[in-house]
Amino acid sequence: MKIITAPHPTLRQKAKEISVFDKKFFVFLEQLAKTLVEKEQPSGVGLAAPQVNKSLQVFAAILGAENQASQKPKIEFFINPVITKTSKKKIKGLANGEDRFEGCLSIPLLYGPVARYEWIEVQYQSIFYHDLLEKKTTLKNKKLRFSDFDARVIQHEYDHLQGVLFTDHLLQSNSPVYLEEDGQWVEVKNKREILSLL
């Protein structure tokens, strides 16, 4: 699957709720997960349907530090997600105070510090295969709390379903924007001009 980049119009649409859960949809989820896992330079930990030009309320995420470092990571699908509760506090990096710039597979090369809720509660549907031989797929409803980096990943992908890009937050808060060049962060001087094109 091809990952589209800004300013593609699909990235600015509010995605449609999913009501048909047929074989075609489950095949799409498998392809979405495969695209996320196989993406390199840069690699990612989340991929939303709008990023592959499908305006649907679903994203795939690789959560947990150990899982993110795995050669065969477990993928969590968030179908029709709703953030039901958030922390009062927002943080720009990790809970331990470490800086962590956000980037996006649909906006390659640009990075920046985005203030996100420290923890969130999400209600969503997910899938699991309960019979590997027949590969029967069933849906399950979930309501979970996520914190720190996992919460950041989910908020970033959730934004994609609303037609919002992480650069919108940078523009709104007048935060610095960086390019990565030879392993160094280089601040973008004409950021307003560049971000307004997205």
ABEGO torsion letter per residue (X at the ends): XBBBBOABAAAABBBBBBABBBAAAAAAAAAAAAAAAABBOBBBABBBAAAAGBBBBBBBBBBEAAAAABABBBBBBBBGBBBABBBABBBABBAAGBBBBBBBAABBGBBBBBBBBABBBBBBBBBBBABAAAGBBBBBBBBBBBBEAAAAAAAAAAAAAAGBBAAAAAAAAGBBBBBBBGGBBBBBAAAAAAAAAX
